[in-house]
């Protein structure tokens, strides 16, 4: 078990063999938080969760105390100008929220989507329309929809805090929305988190545009590509273009003490399993000089 149970730190875990197996895998790594897909992320349709699956997941969650967050399928694109794909994506996203609700997962992290040439305004409008319909159809649910910032690769939306703020501002129920800050995506989008002055400036901007109270999760990933590259390529902690200082600052920032911090770094390096290495490095940063 993690020697510091108050530190919400973990990784994305496989659900092979059943979604409940992810919790035990996380526990074995010393995780106090994990991220999962609640279904096969490469398929549109899957079998509904059985009562047994829901009960097993709940039992594991209670046994370990591990916090679980869900991430939606990358197939989903509610920014699409294609009516058929938009409807299919919305139906799939509603299904993802229903599954998270069944499993009592507190929030579902999602990428806003790509406008595929229709333009930023049209894409953001499509996202807001889909989310408002979703919120109506899942009224009374406890699951929050957490919008993840993106690197801005291609026509992906959500690379600026203003994009996310507009989606929240157009929501019929903004209290059910939140934000996940991905360090790699932010850096690739031009937000320089690599040194203290830049870190403070980026977090101040996030606070002014969205409010830090919207922040529900952090994805801690270094970046293979440079500042403003708009290329989404995750790297191991401290081995990329962001470097160690950003993560040292985050791990010692009291504003993020109760926010789950999740790595999505590559699984291996030179045949070595790297999740334990990256998690250990982040744990070791706690209590080191990070701010001031």
MIMIZA-804436 format. One line per field, with one value per residue (C-alpha): residue number from 1; x, y, z. Coordinates in Angstrom, 1 decimal. Each point is the difference from the previous one (the first is absolute). Example, Ala and Ser with C-alpha at 12.3 -4.5 7.8 and 13.67 -1.06 7.14 Angstrom:
i c(1_2)
xx c(12.3_1.4)
yy c(-4.5_3.4)
zz c(7.8_-0.7)
***
This chain:
i c(1_2_3_4_5_6_7_8_9_10_11_12_13_14_15_16_17_18_19_20_21_22_23_24_25_26_27_28_29_30_31_32_33_34_35_36_37_38_39_40_41_42_43_44_45_46_47_48_49_50_51_52_53_54_55_56_57_58_59_60_61_62_63_64_65_66_67_68_69_70_71_72_73_74_75_76_77_78_79_80_81_82_83_84_85_86_87_88_89_90_91_92_93_94_95_96_97_98_99_100_101_102_103_104_105_106_107_108_109_110_111_112_113_114_115_116_117_118_119_120_121_122_123_124_125_126_127_128_129_130_131_132_133_134_135_136_137_138_139_140_141_142_143_144_145_146_147_148_149_150_151_152_153_154_155_156_157_158_159_160_161_162_163_164_165_166_167_168_169_170_171_172_173_174_175_176_177_178_179_180_181_182_183_184_185_186_187_188_189_190_191_192_193_194_195_196_197_198_199_200_201_202_203_204_205_206_207_208_209_210_211_212_213_214_215_216_217_218_219_220_221_222_223_224_225_226_227_228_229_230_231_232_233_234_235_236_237_238_239_240_241_242_243_244_245_246_247_248_249_250_251_252_253_254_255_256_257_258_259_260_261_262_263_264_265_266_267_268_269_270_271_272_273_274_275_276_277_278_279_280_281_282_283_284_285_286_287_288_289_290_291_292)
xx c(0.0_1.0_1.9_-1.8_-3.7_-1.0_2.0_-2.4_2.5_-0.2_-0.1_-2.3_-0.7_-1.1_-3.5_1.0_-1.9_-2.6_-0.2_0.5_3.4_1.3_-0.3_2.2_2.6_0.1_0.3_2.9_1.8_-0.8_-2.6_-2.6_-1.7_-0.4_-1.5_-1.9_-2.0_-3.3_-0.1_2.1_1.0_0.4_-3.6_-3.2_-2.2_0.6_-2.1_-1.7_1.6_-1.3_-1.1_3.0_2.4_-1.4_0.1_3.6_1.1_-1.7_1.5_3.5_-0.5_-1.1_2.7_2.9_-1.3_1.4_-1.7_-1.0_-0.5_-1.3_1.2_-2.3_0.7_2.2_-2.5_-2.5_0.0_-2.9_1.6_-0.5_-2.0_-1.1_-3.5_0.1_3.4_-1.2_-3.1_2.1_2.5_-2.6_-1.7_3.3_0.9_-3.3_0.7_3.4_-1.6_-2.6_2.8_1.9_-3.1_-0.6_3.5_-0.3_3.0_-0.1_1.1_0.5_3.0_-0.5_1.7_-2.3_0.3_1.2_-1.9_1.6_-0.1_-3.3_1.7_0.5_-3.3_-2.0_1.9_-0.4_-3.7_-0.4_1.8_-2.3_-3.1_1.0_1.0_-3.2_-2.1_2.2_-0.6_-3.8_0.0_2.1_-1.8_0.6_3.2_3.0_2.6_1.8_1.1_3.7_1.4_3.6_2.2_1.6_3.2_-1.9_1.2_-1.8_-3.5_-0.2_-1.9_0.8_3.6_-0.8_-1.5_-2.4_-1.4_-0.8_-1.4_-2.4_-1.3_-0.5_-1.6_-2.6_-0.9_-3.5_1.6_3.5_0.2_0.2_3.1_3.6_3.5_3.0_3.3_2.4_3.6_1.2_-3.0_0.3_3.7_-0.5_-2.8_2.4_-0.5_3.5_-0.1_3.7_1.2_-1.5_-0.8_-1.7_-1.8_-1.3_-1.2_-1.8_-1.8_-0.9_-1.5_-1.9_-1.3_-1.1_-1.7_-1.5_0.6_2.2_-3.1_-0.9_3.2_-1.0_3.1_3.6_1.6_3.7_1.9_3.3_0.1_2.1_-0.6_0.8_-2.0_-2.8_0.7_-3.7_1.1_-1.4_2.9_0.3_3.4_1.2_0.2_3.0_1.3_-1.8_-0.1_-1.9_2.6_-0.3_-0.7_-3.7_-0.7_1.9_-2.2_-3.2_0.8_0.6_-2.8_-2.5_-2.8_0.2_0.3_-3.4_0.0_0.9_3.2_0.1_2.9_-0.6_3.7_1.3_-0.2_3.6_3.5_2.7_-2.0_-0.5_-3.6_-0.1_-3.2_1.7_3.0_-2.1_-2.2_2.9_1.7_-3.2_-0.4_3.6_-0.7_-2.5_1.5_2.9_0.3_-2.6_-1.4_1.5)
yy c(0.0_3.6_1.3_3.4_-0.8_3.7_0.5_-0.6_-1.3_-2.8_-1.0_-1.3_-3.6_-2.9_-1.5_-3.3_-2.8_2.4_3.7_-1.0_-1.4_3.5_0.9_-2.9_0.8_3.6_-1.2_-2.2_3.1_2.0_2.2_1.8_1.2_-1.7_0.8_-2.6_-0.5_-1.6_-1.9_-0.9_3.5_-1.2_-1.2_2.0_-2.6_-2.4_-2.1_1.8_-0.3_-3.0_0.2_-2.2_2.4_3.0_-1.8_-1.2_3.5_1.4_-2.6_0.7_3.7_-0.3_-2.5_2.1_3.6_0.7_2.9_-1.0_2.5_-1.0_1.1_-0.1_-1.8_1.8_-0.9_2.6_3.4_2.2_2.9_-1.8_1.9_-3.4_-0.5_-3.8_-0.1_2.8_-2.0_-3.2_1.8_1.5_-3.4_-1.6_2.9_-0.4_-3.7_0.8_2.3_-2.7_-2.6_2.4_0.6_-3.7_-0.4_3.0_1.6_3.8_1.4_-0.8_1.7_0.7_1.7_2.8_-1.2_1.1_2.3_-1.8_3.2_1.5_2.7_0.7_1.8_-2.8_-2.7_1.7_0.5_-3.7_-1.0_2.3_-1.4_-3.6_0.6_1.9_-2.9_-2.5_2.0_0.0_-3.8_-0.7_2.4_-1.0_-1.9_0.6_-0.4_3.2_0.5_1.1_1.7_-0.6_2.6_-1.1_0.6_1.5_-2.6_0.2_1.4_-1.0_2.4_0.7_1.1_3.4_0.7_2.3_-3.0_-1.8_3.2_0.5_-3.6_0.5_3.3_-1.4_-2.9_-0.3_-1.6_1.2_-1.5_-3.4_1.0_0.1_0.2_-2.4_1.7_-2.1_1.3_-1.4_1.4_3.4_0.2_-1.1_2.6_2.8_0.2_0.0_-2.0_-0.9_2.7_1.7_3.3_-1.7_-2.4_2.8_2.0_-3.0_-0.9_3.7_0.0_-3.2_1.5_3.2_-1.7_-3.0_0.1_-2.6_-1.3_-1.6_-2.2_-3.6_-1.9_0.4_-2.1_0.0_-0.6_1.3_1.0_-1.5_3.1_3.6_3.0_0.9_-3.0_-0.9_-3.7_-2.3_-2.4_-1.0_-0.6_-1.4_2.4_2.3_-1.6_2.3_3.7_1.1_-1.4_-0.6_3.4_0.1_-3.3_1.0_3.1_-1.9_-2.7_2.7_2.4_0.1_1.0_-3.4_-2.1_-1.6_-0.3_-3.4_0.1_-2.7_-1.0_-1.1_-0.4_-2.8_-3.5_-1.0_1.3_-2.3_-3.0_1.5_0.5_3.7_0.7_-0.9_2.2_3.0_-0.4_-0.4_3.1_2.1_-1.4_0.9_3.6_0.6_2.1_1.2_3.7_0.7_3.5_3.1)
zz c(0.0_-0.5_3.0_-0.4_-0.3_-0.2_-3.2_-2.9_-2.6_-2.6_-3.6_-2.7_0.6_-2.3_0.5_-1.6_1.8_1.3_1.0_3.7_-0.7_-0.7_3.7_1.1_-2.7_1.3_3.6_-0.9_-1.4_3.2_-1.8_2.0_-3.2_-3.4_-3.3_-2.1_-3.1_1.1_-3.2_-3.0_-1.3_-3.6_-0.4_-0.3_1.6_2.9_2.3_2.9_3.4_1.9_3.7_0.8_-1.7_1.8_3.4_-0.6_-0.8_3.0_2.3_-1.3_0.3_3.6_0.9_-1.3_0.3_-3.5_-1.8_-3.6_-2.8_-3.4_-3.5_-3.0_-3.3_-2.5_-2.7_1.4_-1.8_1.1_-2.0_-3.3_-2.7_-1.3_1.4_0.1_1.8_2.4_0.9_0.3_2.2_2.2_0.6_0.8_2.4_1.8_0.3_1.5_2.6_0.8_0.6_2.2_2.0_0.4_1.3_2.2_-1.7_0.8_-3.3_-3.7_-1.7_-3.7_-2.9_-1.3_-3.7_-3.4_-2.4_-3.0_-2.1_1.0_2.0_3.7_0.6_-1.7_1.9_3.4_-0.7_-0.8_3.2_2.1_-1.7_0.7_3.6_0.7_-1.4_2.0_3.2_-0.6_-0.7_3.1_2.4_3.6_-0.7_2.3_-2.8_-1.0_-3.6_0.1_-3.1_-0.7_-1.7_-3.2_-1.9_-2.9_-2.5_-3.3_0.6_3.6_2.2_3.7_-0.5_1.6_3.3_-1.8_-2.0_3.3_1.6_-2.9_0.3_3.7_-0.6_-2.4_2.3_1.4_3.1_0.4_3.5_-1.6_-2.1_1.0_-1.5_-0.2_-0.7_-2.0_0.4_-3.4_-1.8_1.6_-0.8_-3.6_-0.4_1.1_3.8_1.4_3.2_0.0_2.5_3.0_-1.6_-2.9_2.3_2.2_-3.1_-1.5_3.2_0.5_-3.5_0.6_3.2_-1.7_-3.0_1.6_3.8_1.7_1.7_-3.4_0.1_0.8_-1.2_-1.2_-2.7_0.7_-3.2_-1.3_-3.7_-2.8_-2.1_0.7_1.3_-2.4_-2.3_0.2_-0.2_2.7_0.9_3.6_1.6_3.3_3.0_-0.3_-3.2_-2.4_-1.0_3.1_2.5_3.7_1.4_-1.1_1.7_3.2_0.1_-0.5_2.6_2.6_-1.0_2.9_-2.4_-1.6_3.2_-0.3_-3.8_-1.6_-2.0_-2.7_-2.3_-3.6_-0.8_-2.3_1.6_-0.7_-0.6_-1.2_1.2_3.5_1.3_0.6_1.9_3.3_-0.9_-0.9_3.1_2.3_-1.4_0.6_3.5_0.9_-1.1_2.8_2.7_-2.2_-0.7_-2.7_0.6_1.3)
***
